[in-house]
Amino acid sequence: MNAIEIIERVREHEADLALVDDRLVVRGWAEPLPEELKEAIAKHKGELMVALGEPASHTIASILADIRPHLPKALQRLPDDKLLALVNWSIIAAFEKAVRTATR
């Protein structure tokens, strides 16, 4: 499911997604959202924030804030720009490893 599909599904449940300060919130008038839709919102939070017009810098900061608690203490203290570079490098390295494995 992508951001647009999630937004449409939320609207089918008589609710909307909105940006309030730097947070993504659900505003609804009917029953609570199904658990699978709540999980999709959490999983695609960054994508949804961008789709709703949040500046990329705020979205990146939000994603990094979600990642930080799961990192070793030394990495948690990195500034956002250095942590983002490390995350990007890790993604590229994992992709290259997957390609090498798939092409063997």
Backbone torsions as a table, in degrees:
resi	resn	phi	psi	omega
1	MET	NA	137.2	177.9
2	ASN	-106.5	178.3	-175.2
3	ALA	-58.2	-44.4	-178.3
4	ILE	-63.8	-43.3	178.5
5	GLU	-62.3	-40.4	179.5
6	ILE	-65.2	-45.2	178.8
7	ILE	-58.8	-43.2	178.6
8	GLU	-63.4	-42.2	179.5
9	ARG	-64.5	-40.0	177.8
10	VAL	-61.5	-43.2	-179.6
11	ARG	-65.7	-32.1	175.7
12	GLU	-62.1	-23.6	179.1
13	HIS	-97.5	23.1	177.8
14	GLU	55.5	45.3	178.9
15	ALA	-141.3	168.5	177.2
16	ASP	-135.2	153.2	170.1
17	LEU	-98.3	139.9	-179.7
18	ALA	-142.9	156.4	173.5
19	LEU	-98.2	124.5	176.1
20	VAL	-124.7	113.7	-170.7
21	ASP	56.9	-119.5	178.3
22	ASP	-108.5	22.3	-176.4
23	ARG	-114.9	149.4	174.6
24	LEU	-97.0	122.0	-178.1
25	VAL	-125.5	153.5	175.5
26	VAL	-106.4	128.3	176.6
27	ARG	-117.5	120.8	-176.4
28	GLY	-137.2	166.1	-177.4
29	TRP	-123.3	-1.9	-174.8
30	ALA	-122.3	-148.9	179.3
31	GLU	-64.9	156.6	174.4
32	PRO	-58.9	152.6	-179.9
33	LEU	-65.9	149.4	175.2
34	PRO	-61.2	149.9	-176.8
35	GLU	-57.3	-41.0	-179.7
36	GLU	-63.6	-32.3	177.9
37	LEU	-74.2	-39.2	175.0
38	LYS	-59.7	-41.7	179.2
39	GLU	-65.2	-40.0	178.5
40	ALA	-64.6	-38.5	178.0
41	ILE	-62.8	-46.2	-180.0
42	ALA	-63.5	-42.7	-177.5
43	LYS	-66.1	-34.8	-175.4
44	HIS	-108.3	25.5	-175.0
45	LYS	-53.3	-49.4	-179.0
46	GLY	-60.9	-45.4	178.6
47	GLU	-62.0	-41.0	179.0
48	LEU	-65.4	-40.1	179.9
49	MET	-62.5	-41.9	177.5
50	VAL	-64.7	-44.5	-179.3
51	ALA	-61.9	-30.0	-179.4
52	LEU	-89.6	3.2	172.9
53	GLY	101.1	7.4	178.1
54	GLU	-67.7	134.6	176.6
55	PRO	-58.1	143.8	-177.3
56	ALA	-55.7	-37.1	-178.4
57	SER	-62.3	-37.4	178.2
58	HIS	-70.1	-39.5	179.7
59	THR	-64.4	-43.8	178.6
60	ILE	-61.4	-44.6	179.1
61	ALA	-60.3	-39.2	179.4
62	SER	-66.3	-43.3	179.0
63	ILE	-63.3	-45.6	179.5
64	LEU	-62.9	-37.6	177.6
65	ALA	-63.4	-35.5	177.5
66	ASP	-69.7	-32.7	-177.3
67	ILE	-79.2	-39.3	-172.0
68	ARG	-47.6	-47.0	-176.5
69	PRO	-61.4	-18.4	-176.5
70	HIS	-95.4	1.6	-177.0
71	LEU	-99.1	158.1	172.1
72	PRO	-59.6	152.0	-176.4
73	LYS	-51.2	-41.5	-178.0
74	ALA	-62.0	-37.8	179.9
75	LEU	-77.1	-29.9	179.0
76	GLN	-61.0	-28.3	-176.6
77	ARG	-84.7	-5.9	179.8
78	LEU	-65.2	143.7	173.2
79	PRO	-66.7	158.5	-175.6
80	ASP	-52.4	-44.7	-176.0
81	ASP	-63.7	-39.3	179.3
82	LYS	-72.8	-39.5	177.9
83	LEU	-65.3	-40.3	177.6
84	LEU	-61.9	-42.4	177.6
85	ALA	-62.0	-41.4	179.3
86	LEU	-65.5	-42.7	178.3
87	VAL	-62.3	-46.1	179.0
88	ASN	-60.4	-45.0	179.6
89	TRP	-61.1	-41.5	179.7
90	SER	-63.3	-39.8	178.2
91	ILE	-64.2	-45.2	179.5
92	ILE	-62.3	-44.4	179.5
93	ALA	-61.9	-42.3	179.1
94	ALA	-65.7	-39.3	178.1
95	PHE	-63.8	-46.6	179.6
96	GLU	-61.3	-40.6	177.9
97	LYS	-63.1	-42.9	179.2
98	ALA	-63.5	-39.9	178.5
99	VAL	-65.4	-44.6	178.4
100	ARG	-60.5	-42.0	-179.9
101	THR	-65.4	-41.8	-177.6
102	ALA	-70.9	-25.8	-176.2
103	THR	-96.0	5.8	178.7
104	ARG	-77.9	NA	NA
